[in-house]
């Protein structure tokens, strides 16, 4: 029988260590994936205690100077005034902004306290990694969940993201002694970056386009020849605003018009200027704008009116109003004089009433009045449109 040589004491210790540690290490490695990927326990429900002692469990959504927005399975979404809150505790992370605090992309991340929130004794206590920061509820401008705060302040949406707007379509068809077809459409898009009430905007992009095309035909007789009348009107605007202050901005602007009813084959404007928000609240907003621009007018062939190259200025105002039950009204007025030729000038007015029908679908009635002082001969200087259609809003 072959005998193994006797091991020394160090060899025996090394062998015993291998026999003991190897199974332990394999067991730990087998357990590692499960431990690494185990989901962290979700924070418990937030607790809101009213001043009268009633308690509500649910989720803190956020807050403004007016009060707290709180969601509960039992009561739904509630907005509770600060004076009606005794205590509020949330384990989710929020950013808390003081009244008058202006946050921009350059704001250091640690300037605005972020952490779990507890409200008591008319104070908002934010537990941050560096300690507890207390802000009076009377000085609290907003409470925003941390992911939304980081995304809104420090990130910009993609080129084609973040737009809100509506598409409108109207169709009329007549078949009789006269046959007539009329198609009208409008597209309105706007994007504000960032799009939140608790932070001043950095920029705004506005695009709108309207078009109406119609053809009316009269059947001919032995004594009356066949005749037809065409309507062909197109208008588009593109504007980019960059904010200098929360209400003051500079802008770049361009517009395109084609109006066969005025003998206008093409009118295009390119320019830049300034705008100011005179009035802004949740119900209404009023902006005034002015710019310096180059304007080109081309008239239909054979109209007998020379084309124009003009240097001019826009004086414009835009007003929007929200009424109860989803009713809305917007209007824009523009006057455009020219400097290098004192005769040509133009003006326009647009007004739109919107009436909700179902969810994002609504009914609208719009008025567009456009005027140019130098129409082609035999064409009217004024063009008036009244359109009724269906509108679909999208985000």
C-alpha positions in Angstrom: 0.0 0.0 0.0 1.2 3.4 -1.0 1.4 5.9 1.9 1.1 9.7 1.5 3.9 11.6 3.1 3.0 13.2 6.3 1.9 16.8 6.0 3.6 19.5 8.0 1.5 21.7 10.3 1.4 24.7 7.8 0.3 22.3 5.0 -2.5 20.9 7.3 -3.7 24.5 8.1 -3.7 25.5 4.4 -5.6 22.3 3.4 -8.2 22.8 6.2 -8.7 26.4 5.1 -9.3 25.3 1.5 -11.9 22.7 2.6 -13.8 25.3 4.7 -13.6 28.5 2.7 -14.2 27.1 -0.8 -17.8 25.9 -0.1 -18.5 29.2 1.8 -17.3 31.3 -1.2 -19.3 29.2 -3.7 -22.4 29.6 -1.5 -21.9 33.4 -1.2 -21.5 33.7 -5.0 -24.7 31.7 -5.6 -26.5 34.1 -3.3 -25.0 37.3 -4.7 -27.3 37.8 -7.8 -30.4 37.4 -5.7 -29.1 39.9 -3.2 -27.8 42.3 -5.8 -31.0 42.5 -7.8 -33.5 42.4 -4.9 -35.8 45.4 -5.2 -35.6 48.0 -2.4 -38.7 48.1 -0.3 -41.1 50.8 -1.5 -41.7 53.7 1.0 -44.9 53.4 3.0 -47.9 55.6 2.3 -47.7 59.3 3.2 -49.7 60.5 6.1 -51.7 63.8 6.2 -53.3 64.9 9.5 -55.8 67.8 9.2 -56.1 70.6 11.7 -59.3 69.0 13.0 -57.5 65.7 13.7 -58.7 63.7 10.7 -56.0 61.5 9.1 -55.6 60.6 5.4 -53.1 58.1 4.0 -52.0 58.3 0.4 -49.3 60.1 -1.6 -48.0 63.6 -1.6 -47.9 64.9 -5.2 -46.5 68.4 -4.6 -47.4 71.8 -3.3 -47.6 75.5 -4.2 -48.0 78.6 -2.2 -51.8 78.0 -2.2 -51.5 74.5 -0.5 -50.7 70.8 -0.9 -51.8 68.4 -3.5 -52.4 65.0 -2.0 -53.7 61.8 -3.6 -55.7 59.2 -1.6 -57.5 56.0 -2.7 -60.4 57.0 -0.5 -60.8 60.7 -1.3 -59.1 61.0 -4.7 -57.0 64.1 -5.5 -57.2 66.9 -2.9 -55.7 70.4 -2.7 -55.4 71.3 1.0 -54.6 74.8 2.2 -51.6 75.1 4.4 -53.6 76.4 7.4 -55.7 73.2 7.3 -52.7 70.9 7.8 -51.5 69.9 11.2 -48.8 67.4 10.1 -47.7 65.8 6.9 -45.0 63.1 6.5 -43.6 61.6 3.3 -40.7 59.2 2.8 -40.4 60.1 -0.9 -37.8 62.7 -2.0 -38.9 66.2 -2.9 -37.3 69.6 -3.7 -38.6 72.6 -1.7 -38.4 76.1 -3.2 -38.7 79.3 -1.2 -40.9 82.2 -2.4 -39.1 84.4 -4.9 -36.4 81.9 -5.5 -35.4 81.7 -9.2 -34.0 78.4 -10.4 -32.1 78.1 -13.6 -29.7 75.6 -15.2 -26.8 77.3 -13.5 -28.4 76.8 -10.0 -26.1 74.5 -7.9 -27.7 71.2 -7.2 -27.3 71.7 -3.4 -28.8 75.2 -3.3 -32.4 73.8 -3.3 -32.9 71.4 -0.4 -34.0 67.9 -1.5 -35.0 65.0 0.7 -37.8 63.5 2.7 -40.5 66.0 3.8 -42.3 66.5 7.1 -44.7 69.4 7.8 -45.4 70.4 11.3 -45.9 73.7 13.3 -46.4 75.6 10.0 -42.9 74.6 8.8 -41.7 72.3 6.0 -38.8 70.3 7.3 -36.6 68.7 4.6 -34.2 66.0 5.7 -31.1 66.2 3.4 -27.8 64.2 3.5 -26.3 67.3 5.3 -29.1 67.8 7.9 -32.5 69.2 8.3 -33.6 72.4 6.5 -36.8 74.2 7.8 -38.8 76.6 5.6 -42.0 78.3 6.8 -45.1 77.3 5.0 -45.8 81.0 4.3 -42.5 81.2 2.4 -42.9 77.9 0.5 -43.2 78.6 -3.2 -43.4 74.9 -4.4 -42.7 71.3 -3.4 -41.7 69.2 -6.4 -40.7 65.5 -6.5 -37.0 65.2 -7.0 -37.0 63.3 -10.4 -39.3 66.0 -11.9 -37.2 68.8 -10.4 -34.0 67.4 -11.9 -35.5 66.8 -15.3 -37.2 70.2 -15.5 -34.3 72.3 -14.4 -31.3 70.6 -15.8 -32.5 68.8 -19.0 -34.0 70.1 -22.3 -36.5 68.0 -24.3 -35.6 66.7 -27.7 -36.1 68.8 -30.8 -39.5 67.3 -31.6 -40.6 66.7 -28.0 -42.7 68.7 -25.5 -45.1 70.3 -27.9 -48.8 70.9 -27.1 -51.4 72.0 -29.6 -54.4 71.2 -31.6 -55.5 70.2 -35.1 -58.7 71.6 -36.7 -60.5 70.4 -39.7 -63.7 71.6 -41.5 -65.3 70.3 -44.7 -68.3 71.6 -46.7 -69.7 69.9 -49.8 -72.6 71.2 -51.9 -74.2 69.4 -55.0 -77.0 71.3 -56.8 -77.2 73.8 -59.6 -74.0 75.0 -58.1 -71.4 72.5 -56.9 -69.1 73.7 -54.2 -66.4 72.1 -52.1 -64.5 73.8 -49.2 -61.8 72.4 -47.1 -60.2 74.3 -44.1 -57.6 73.2 -41.7 -55.4 74.6 -38.9 -52.5 73.4 -36.9 -51.3 75.1 -33.7 -48.2 74.0 -31.8 -46.4 75.6 -28.8 -43.5 74.5 -26.6 -42.3 76.2 -23.4 -39.0 75.1 -21.9 -39.2 74.3 -19.1 -42.9 73.8 -18.9 -43.7 74.2 -15.2 -45.4 76.9 -13.2 -42.7 77.0 -10.4 -39.8 77.9 -12.7 -39.3 80.8 -15.2 -39.3 79.7 -18.9 -36.0 79.7 -20.8 -37.5 79.7 -24.3 -40.7 79.3 -26.2 -41.4 78.0 -29.7 -44.7 78.8 -31.5 -45.9 77.4 -34.9 -49.3 77.9 -36.5 -50.7 77.3 -40.0 -54.1 77.8 -41.5 -55.4 76.9 -44.9 -58.7 77.2 -46.7 -59.4 76.0 -50.3 -62.7 76.2 -52.0 -64.1 75.8 -55.6 -67.6 76.8 -56.6 -68.8 75.9 -60.1 -72.0 77.1 -61.9 -73.4 74.9 -64.6 -73.7 76.7 -67.9 -76.8 77.1 -70.1 -77.3 78.1 -73.8 -77.0 81.7 -72.9 -74.8 81.6 -69.8 -71.4 80.1 -70.0 -69.9 77.8 -67.4 -68.2 79.6 -64.6 -66.1 78.9 -61.5 -64.9 80.8 -58.5 -61.8 79.7 -56.5 -60.8 80.4 -52.9 -57.2 79.8 -51.9 -55.8 81.2 -48.7 -52.7 79.9 -46.7 -51.0 81.5 -43.7 -48.2 80.3 -41.5 -46.1 81.7 -38.5 -43.0 80.5 -36.8 -41.6 82.3 -33.7 -38.8 81.5 -31.3 -38.6 83.4 -28.0 -35.6 83.5 -25.7 -36.3 84.9 -22.2 -34.0 87.6 -20.7 -36.2 87.9 -17.6 -39.4 86.0 -16.6 -41.5 88.5 -18.6 -39.1 89.9 -21.1 -37.8 88.1 -24.2 -36.2 88.6 -27.6 -37.6 86.8 -30.5 -37.0 85.7 -34.1 -40.1 85.6 -36.4 -41.1 84.6 -39.8 -44.5 84.3 -41.6 -45.8 83.2 -45.0 -49.0 84.3 -46.7 -50.8 83.3 -49.9 -54.2 84.9 -50.5 -55.7 84.6 -54.0 -58.7 86.7 -52.8 -56.3 89.7 -52.6 -54.2 88.8 -55.7 -51.3 88.0 -53.4 -49.2 85.1 -54.6 -46.7 85.2 -51.8 -45.9 87.5 -48.8 -43.0 86.4 -46.6 -41.6 88.2 -43.5 -38.3 87.6 -41.7 -37.3 89.6 -38.6 -36.5 89.8 -34.9 -37.5 91.9 -32.0 -38.8 91.9 -28.4 -41.8 90.7 -26.4 -43.2 91.4 -23.0 -45.8 89.5 -20.9 -48.0 92.2 -19.5 -50.4 89.8 -17.7 -50.1 86.2 -16.7 -52.1 84.0 -14.3 -53.8 80.6 -14.5 -56.8 82.2 -16.2 -55.4 84.6 -18.8 -52.2 85.9 -20.5 -51.5 89.0 -22.5 -48.3 89.6 -24.5 -47.2 92.5 -26.6 -44.5 92.3 -29.3 -42.6 94.4 -31.8 -40.0 93.6 -34.4 -38.0 95.0 -37.3 -38.2 92.8 -40.5 -37.8 92.4 -44.2 -41.0 91.8 -46.1 -41.5 90.7 -49.7 -44.7 90.8 -51.6 -45.3 89.0 -54.9 -48.6 89.4 -56.7 -50.3 86.9 -59.1 -49.1 87.0 -62.7 -50.9 89.6 -64.9 -52.4 91.4 -61.9 -50.8 94.6 -62.9 -49.3 95.3 -59.4 -45.5 95.5 -59.0 -43.8 93.3 -56.5 -42.6 95.0 -53.3 -39.5 94.7 -51.1 -40.2 96.4 -47.8 -38.5 97.2 -44.5 -41.2 97.3 -41.8 -42.2 96.7 -38.2 -44.8 94.6 -36.5 -46.9 95.9 -33.6 -48.7 92.8 -32.2 -50.6 91.6 -29.2 -51.8 88.1 -28.2 -54.4 87.4 -25.5 -55.6 84.0 -24.2 -58.4 83.4 -21.7 -59.7 80.2 -20.0 -63.3 80.1 -18.9 -65.1 77.6 -16.6 -66.0 74.2 -18.0 -63.2 74.2 -20.5 -64.3 77.1 -22.7 -61.4 79.0 -24.2 -60.7 82.1 -26.3 -57.5 83.4 -28.0 -57.0 86.4 -30.2 -54.1 88.0 -32.0 -53.9 91.4 -33.6 -51.0 92.7 -35.8 -50.4 96.0 -37.6 -47.4 96.1 -40.1 -46.3 99.5 -41.5 -43.4 99.9 -43.9 -40.5 102.4 -43.7 -38.9 102.5 -47.1 -42.3 102.9 -48.9 -44.9 104.8 -46.9 -47.9 103.5 -48.8 -48.0 99.6 -48.3 -49.1 98.4 -44.9 -51.0 95.4 -43.6 -53.1 94.4 -40.6 -54.7 91.2 -39.4 -56.9 89.9 -36.6 -57.5 86.3 -35.5 -60.0 85.2 -32.9 -60.8 81.6 -31.9 -63.5 80.3 -29.5 -63.2 76.7 -28.3 -66.0 74.6 -26.8 -65.2 71.2 -25.3 -67.1 68.2 -26.5 -65.5 65.0 -25.3 -62.1 64.6 -23.7 -59.6 66.0 -26.3 -62.2 66.6 -28.9 -63.8 70.1 -29.1 -65.8 72.4 -31.4 -64.4 75.7 -32.5 -65.5 78.9 -34.3 -62.8 81.2 -35.7 -62.5 84.5 -37.4 -59.6 85.7 -39.5 -59.5 89.2 -41.0 -56.5 90.2 -43.2 -56.0 93.5 -44.8 -53.4 94.9 -47.2 -53.4 98.4 -48.5 -52.1 97.6 -52.0 -54.1 94.7 -53.4 -53.9 93.8 -57.1 -56.4 95.7 -59.3 -60.0 94.3 -59.2 -59.1 92.4 -55.9 -60.4 93.5 -52.5 -58.1 94.9 -49.9 -59.8 93.0 -47.1 -60.2 89.2 -46.7 -62.6 87.9 -44.1 -63.0 84.2 -43.1 -65.4 82.6 -40.6 -64.8 78.9 -40.0 -66.5 76.3 -37.9 -64.8 73.0 -37.3 -63.8 70.1 -35.0 -60.5 70.3 -33.0 -58.4 67.6 -31.5 -55.9 68.6 -28.8 -52.7 66.6 -28.2 -49.7 66.7 -25.9 
